[in-house]
Amino acid sequence: MTFTLDKARAWVDVDLGALVANARTLSGLTGSRLLPMVKANGYGLGAIAVARALEPLEPWGYGVASVEEGAALRSAGIGRPLLVTSPLLAAAIDGHLAHDLRPSIGDLEALGAWCGRSARPFHVEIDTGMARAGFRWNDGPALAAAAELLRDARGWEGVYTHFHSADSDPASAASQWERLCGVVAALPRRPGLLHAANSAGALCGRAYAGDLIRPGIFLYGGRAGATAPLPVAALRARVVAVRRVAAGDPVSYGATWHAARETTVATLGLGYGDGFLRASREQSPALPPRLVELGGALVPVVGRVTMDMTMVDAGDTPVGRGDVATIFGGRVSLDQQAAAAGTIAYEMLTALGARVPRRYGGET
């Protein structure tokens, strides 16, 4: 039995063509230019590969969360605007300037510091209900002081907010959009770029399209509303051991699972050290069962997930060492696997460890 080293344990197959198709779907629904979020290493799938795949769509730019993420894209030759969506701290101004990054500014101290140092482009964030960052939409004194600083700020390029529940509470998005527009109307001018729509907001069509949309999870194959994206990532793991166990035999740490009958237990070369989360029905009985696809069947994870390995109950399904299980991205979707771990698709993707190779295909 031989196989290449990058497939010896576990890997992720990334369909870049599907990612681009998901981006086209959102662009078509809204009619706005794309500002794709490639933060957290492209939601765990590789920011550089993702950005290069999206280049033919001519996005306005890309969104990152830190100076370091922006610097990595610049080093890879990405020349489009890069918006750092984390709030600007004065200590980070030099890094933004060194790598030609647009900061997000949401407080008077940062606004004064940036305008005092540079006339380069920046975006102002308005907190319309997320209560995370940005000028609070109803903080009259702070907004009035910001308006004075913005009056002569040559670099003021954009203003934006972030929807907190556009996927589950459409009325909240309408309220946040109205608040954003109200704040902008009271500012000295409307900058050239107004944006609010994340994946869920973009799926609302042109209602909140603004000048840019900022899709994230939908690009990477996670649901953000009624419209299903194309699957992008498929997590695979090889069977590294097989054993037949008798009824009553325990499996894994703590002996929390015992075989109800004689069965085949297959060990996969994937564990929480690779990003396959340890959470289980043992801790949360209400969770759905964790299933993986193996040998054409859906088989349950049994016992506790360990750092490097996971055991599944293959029953009487023929299975051998070297066989490949699909954890998500096949018959089990990304969102289904995330729900079974008591989490969301965002965490399932960004938890993927560095020792899990990303294998790219489907380039258009």
N, C-alpha and C positions, 0 to 999 in steps of 0.2 A: 504494500500500500504506500503510495507516494502522493504528496501534494505540496504545493508551494508553502514557504514559511509563513507568508502573510495570511494563510488560511488554516494554520495548524490548530488554532483554538477557536477563535471567534472573530467576526468581522462584520462590517456594515456595508451593504450594497446601496449606493446612492444613485438614484436615477435622476440625473441632471435635466434630462428632457422633460420629465414629469414636473420638476420644480419650475422650469421655464413655462410650461403649459399652465401651471397654477397662477403664475404671475400674469400671464396673458389674460386669464379669466378675470382677475380683479381689475386689470387695466381696462378691459373691455366693458365691464360693468359700470365703472366710474367715469371713464374718459379722462382721467387725470394721470399725470406722470408719476412714476414709481420712485419711492424712497424706501427701498427694501431694508429691513432690519437684518443685519448680518452679525449682530453682537453675539457674545458668548460663543465665539468660533462658529458663526453661521448655525446657531442653535445646535451645536455639537457636530455638525456635518462637514465643517471646513469652510471658513469664511472666504478664503482666497478662491477656492474652487467654485463656491457659490457665486461670488461676485463676477468671476470670469465667465461663468455660464450665463449670467443675466446681462452681460455687456451688450449683446446684440439687440436687446430691447431698449437700449439707450435710456436707462433710468436717469433721473436728475442726479442722484448720488446714492450713498449708502449710510445706514445708521449703525453706530457703534456705541459702546458703553464706556469706553475709557480711551485715554491717550495711547496706551499700549496697543489696543486693538486697532486704532487708526494708524499708528506707526507701522504695524505689520502689513496692513493693506498698501500703504505707501511704498514700503520696501518691495512689495510684489508688483509694483508698477501700476496700481490703481490710481488714476489721476482725477476721477470725478470728485465732486464735493463730498466730504465726510462730516456728518453731523454727530457730535458726541452728545448722547441724550441724557447722560448723568449731569447733575447740576455743576456748574463751573465753580471751582474753588480757586482763590487767587494764586495759590501755590502751583496750580496746573496751567497757568497762562503761558508760561514759557514753552511747555510741551505742545500746547495747541498751536502756537505760532511756529515752532520749529517744524511741525509736520503738516502745516496748512490745514488745520481742523477747525470746523465751525463749532463754537461752544453753544450749549443751552444755558440761558441765563434766567434765573427766577427769583433774584433778590437784589436789593439796592446796592449792597456792598460789592457783589460780583459785577453788576452792571457798571458801577462807577469805576471799578478797577480795570475792566476790559476797555471801556471807552477812553480811559486815561492812558492806556498803553498802545492801543491799536485802532485803526480804521477798517480792519478786516471784517468780513461778514460774521454775523452771529444771529442766533434765533432766541426769541423771548418765549418762555413757557408760562402759560396761564393755568393755574390750578382751578378747574371748574367743578371739582367734586371728588377727585381722586385722593386728595389730602396727602400727597406724597412729595411733590416738589412744584415750584413755580409760584408766581405772584398769585395770591388768593383773589379770586374773581370779585369778591365783595369787600376787599380791603381798600377802601377809598383813599386813605392817606398814602399808602405805599404805591398805589397805581398813579396817583397824581404826581408823586415824586419821580416815579419811573418815566412818566410822560415828559417831564421837563428834561430828563437826561436823554430821552429818545429823540427829542425835537431836532437836535443837531447831530445825531449819531449817524454818520455816513455808512457805517457797516451794518446797520439794522436791516437784515434781509428777510427774516421770517418771524412768524408768531404761530404758536400751536398749543394744543391741549391734548390730553390723553383720556379716552373713554374708559370707564371702569366696568361697564356691564352691557355693552352694545349687543353682545350675543344673547344675553338672558333677559334683558329689560330694555327694549327699544325706546321706551319713553325717557329713560335716563340719558340716552345719547342725544335725543332731541333737546332735552333741558341743557345739557352741557354745551351743545352747539350754540344754542341761543345765548348762553352766558358768554361764550367766547366772542361771538359776534358783537355783543353789547360792550365788552371790554375794548375790542378793536375800534369800535365806533367812537369811543371816548379818547383814544390815543391820537397823537398829532397827525398821523397818517396811517393808511393801510400799507404794510410792507408788501413786497412782491409775492411772498409765499405764505399762504395761510394753509395750515394742515391740522387734521384731527383724526382721520380715519385709520384705525388699525385694521387687522384682518376682518374682524366682525363689523366694524364701521364701513369698510369698503364693500362688504356683501350687502349693505343696504342700498347700493347703487349710487346715484348721483347726489343723494340728500346731504351727505357730509363730505363730498369728494374734495372740496377746496381746490387748491392748486397742486397739492401732492397727496398721495396716500402712503401710509407707512405699514405695509403688510409684514407680518412675521410668521406666526405658526401655520397659517394656511399655505404659505409657500412650501413649507417643509412636510406637508402631508397631514397636519392636525386639523381637526374640525374647529370652526369658529362660528358656526351657525348652521342654517338648514342645508346649505350647499356643501356637498362633500368634495374635498380636494382629491387629486390623484395621489396615490401612495408614492412617497419619495424614498424613504429609508426602509431597508429590510435588515434586521439584525439576525445574524446566523451564528450558530455554534455547533461544533463537532461533538459527536459522542466520543468520549475518551475512555469510557469503561462500561461494561455491561455485566450484570449479575442476576441470577435467579434467586429470589428470596422466598422463604416459606411464610405461611400465614402467621401473623404475630411478630415477625421480625421488625426491628426498628430501623429507621433511616435518619441519618444526619444528627447534628448536635442536639443534645437534650432529649433525644429519643422521643420527640413530640409526635411523630407519625409512625404507625405500625401497619404493616400490610394486612388487609382484611382477608386476603387469599394468597395462594401462591401466585407470584407475578414476576415480571421482568422489570428491574430498575435500571435505567440508563443514566449515566452521568455525563453532563454536558460541560464543556470547557469554558464556562462563563459563570461569573459570580458577581457579588456586589462590588468587588474591586474593579470590575469592568463596567459598572453602571447598571447591572440588573439588580434592582433594589431588593432589600431583604424583607420588606413588609409582606405580611401574609395573613391568611384568615385566622391563624393562631392568635395574632395580636388583635385583629379586627374581624370577628366572625361574620359581619355583615358584608364583607367584601365578596365579589364574585370569585370563582375559582381561577387560578392562574394556569392558563393552558398554553402549550406550544405545539407547533406543527412538526410531526416527526413520522416519517414513513407513510405519508398520506393520511395520517390520523391526527386528531387533536388529543393530546395526552396531558394529564395534570402534573404540575410541579408538586413534589412531595417532600416533607421535611423542611428544615430550614435551609435557605440559600446560604452558601458559604462564600468566603472571599473570592475563591477562584473556580468554584464548581457548583453546579445545580443538579439535583436529581429529579427525574420524572418517572412516573409509573407508566411504562409502555404496555402493560398487560401482556397480551399474547401477540402483539404486533412484532413481526420480525425486525430486529434491529442489530446492528453490528458496529464495532469501533470504526470511526471515520465517517459514519453517516452524518448527515447535516440536518439540524433542527432549525426551523425558522421561528424566532421568538415573537417578532411582529413584522408587519409588512407583507404578510401572506394571508392565510385564512384567519389569522388573528391580527386585527388592525392595531395600529399604534395607539389609538384612543382606547380600545378594549384592553390592551395590555396595561396601559396606564391606570385605567379604572380598577383593574384587578390588584394593582399595587397601592391603591388608595391615593393616587396622585393624578397629575395631568400630563398631557403629551409634552408640554414644554420641559418639565423636569425629566421625563423619560429620555428625551433626546439629549438635553444638556448634561445629564449624568453620565453619558457614555465616556468611558475612560480613554486615556491616551494610548493604552496598549491594545485597543481595538482598532485595527486598520480600517480606514475608509477607502472603499473601492468604487471608483466612479465609472459610470456608464451612461448611455442615453444622450450623449451630447448631440445638440442639434446643429 
